[in-house]
Amino acid sequence: SRVVVVGHSSRAELLAGLLEPEDGPRGTLFKLASDRGFLTYTGRFAGQRVSVVAIGMGTVMVDFFLREAKSSVAGPMAVVRLGTCGVLQKHVEPGTISVASEGSLMVQRNFAHFGPGGRPVAGQQPFVISEPCPADGPLSDAVVRELRQEVGEAMVVPSMNATADSFYSTQGRKDPSFHDANEDVLAEVMRRHPSVVSMEMETFMLLHLAQACQPAGSIRAAAAHVNVANRPTGAVVGGEKL
């Protein structure tokens, strides 16, 4: 099974426009909106059966999707996430596309750090940064190759991804209404893994579950992200370019 995973339903609808109905040009494209909040389209692209699934945001939605998809299909799966992200490197232009060829690491709030009233607990760091989880090499290479053919070599940035469990705290955004102790989180991510380019909220879980699935190798996973905002410079991609 070949699956493209996106966040927003409008992006799924856009990609579904590239699919042909399985019962021929005059047929109807398969579409299912589930109680989970997922939106699925299935058809054929270049003769191959492909599903496009919008799952929403965050690692918990990836967990729902991949576990339940795996239980409902027979045989191996190839899953590519196509999303958007922020950029942590000054030299990477908004509007380019990063591919998590070097894998993804996870940045999580360490709840054990926060005592009553948000006071820090001795010996506990406010966030936890994992080691990188690899993407599937051949699938990532194929994503890079196809993207470069479509948009040009300079527009595609193979790199490492960072996934956060929050849009705010573990992505270093300051919120005076909450104790987050996140002043140094982005600097620490870059200190440990200088090749990180993209930051979002889904990719690590996709790659991690692909590594953890049984039988081994039955899910191959990769991810690409449109770089919409450069965090260090404040530059944002224009709507027309996006």
N, C-alpha and C positions, 0 to 999 in steps of 0.2 A: 504494500500500500504506500502511495506517495501522497504526502500531506504538506501543504503550506499553511503555517499558523500565523495569524495576525492578531492584533489587539481589537481594533474597532470594526464594527460591522460594515461601515462604509468602505473600508479598505478591502474587506472580503468581497463585497459587491463589485468593486472595481476589478479585482482580479478574476472574479467569476465571469466577467465579460470576455475573458480570453478562452474560456472553455466551450466545448461543443457538447450538446446533449448526447448521452450514451446511446439513445435510440435514433440518432441521425439528426440532420440539420433541421428537420421539421418537428423534432421532438421537444420535450421540455427539460430544462436543466433541473437536476435533483436539488431541492432546497429543504432544509429542516432547521427550524428554530426550536431549541430544546429548553426544558425547564431549568437547566443549569445556567441559562443565559448565553449558550453557545449558538452560533449561526453557521451552518455547514452547507456548502455547495459541492456537488460532485459531478464531474463530467470528464471529457477527454481533451488532452492537450498533446499535439503531435502524436496522436494515436495511443497515448498512455492514459490510463485512468488516474485522475488526480482529484483530491479533495482540498478545498480551501475552507479553513475553519477560523472564525473569529471567537476568541475566548475571553476577552477582557484583559484586565491588568493584574500583574502580581504573580508571585511564585505559586500561591495556593491554586490559582486557576490553571496554571500549567500542570500542577499535580493532578487536579481533577481530570483535565483533558487527557493527559498521556496515559494514566493508569486505566481510565475507562475506555479509551480508544484501543489500547492494547488488548483489553479483555474482549473486545467486540470484533476484532479482525483475526483472520487466520494468516499465518506467514509473517515474513519480516516487514518492517516499516522503515521508510526514509522520511524524516521530518525536517523541514527547513522553516525556521522562524524568520519572518520579514517584519521588522518593526521600526521604531524611531528611538532616538537616544540623544543624550547630551554627550559632549566631547570634553575630555580632560586634558587634551594636548593643545597648546596654543597654535601650533602650526597646521592643524587639521581644519580645513575650511568647512563651515556649514554647507549642506547640500551635497557633500560627498557621501560615500557609502562605506561603512566599516564592516568587515567580515571577521567573525570571531575565530579566525584560523588558529590562533594560539590558545584557544579555550576561554574559560570564564572563571572568575573567582567570585565568592559570595561575601557580602558585607552585611552583618546582622547586628541589630541592637542586642546588647548583652543585658538582659533583664535583671540578672543577679547583681549588676553594678548599682542599680537604683533602689535605695532603701526608702523608708517612709518619708514622704514629702519630697522625694526626688534626691535625697541626700546620698552621696556616693558611699558605697560599701568598700571597706579596705580590702585590697588585694584583688579587686575586680575591675577590669577595663570596661569602658562604656560601650565598646563595639568589638566584634570578632570578625577577623578577616581570614577566610579559608585559603588553602592552596588552590591553584587553578585546576579545573576539571577540563580534560581535553575534548575538543570537538572531533567528529569523524573526519579523518584526514582526506580521503578521496572525495567525500561529499563536499567538504569545505573548498577543496581545490576546484571542483566543478562549479560551485557557486561563484568563486572568484573569476574563473575563466568566462563563464556566461555573462556575468555583470560587465567585465571589461569589454567584451564584444559589443554589448549594448550601449554602454555609456562612456567608454574610453578608459584606458589604463590609469590615468592620473586621478580619476574619480573614485577609484576603489582602493580601500586601505585595509589590507590584511593585518590583523592586530589581536590584542587581548581585550576581552570584555570584562567589566565589573558589573555584577548584579547586586542591587540593594533590596532590602526587605521593606523599604519605605521610600516614598517620593521625597520626604522631608528629612528626617533625622539622619539616616545612614547615607544620604546623598549630600550631607554637609550644609543643608539649607537651615538658616537660623530662624527660630520661632520663639519670640520672647514669652509666649504663653506656656511653654513647656521646658522642663529640664531635659536636655538631650546630650550635653557634654560632647558635642560633635565638632568642635572648632578645628580639630586636627585630623578628622577622618579621611578627607581627600588627600591631604599631604602624606598620611601614613600609607594609603593605598598606593600612591605613586612612588613612595620610598621603597616599598617592598617589591613592587612590580612596575618598573618604569615604562613598560611597553603597553600599558593599559591605555586605550583610546576611548572606548564607548562605555557609557554607564546607563543602565535601565533596570527593569525589575522582573525579568523573566528568564533570560538565557541560561543562567547557571542551573536552574532547576531542570530545564529541558536536557542539557548535556549530562547532568548528574543522573537523572533517571534513565537516560539511554545507556549510561555506563553500568547502572545497577540492575537493569532488566535481566530476566531469565527467559529463555536461554541466552547466554552471552552473545552479543552481536545481533540480536533480533531487532533492535532499534538503532538506526544510524541517524545522527542529528547534527545539524549545523545551523548557523544563525547569521543574518545580515541585518544591518540597521542603517536607516537614513539619518545622517548626523544633522539634527535640526538646530542645535544651539551649542556654541562654544562657551563652556563655563568660565575659563580663565579670561577670555576677552569680552564676553557679553554679546558677541555677534550671533545673529539669528538668521536662518535661511528665509528668503522671501517666499511669499505664497506662490508666486508664479513659477519659481524654480522648483519648489517642492512638488 
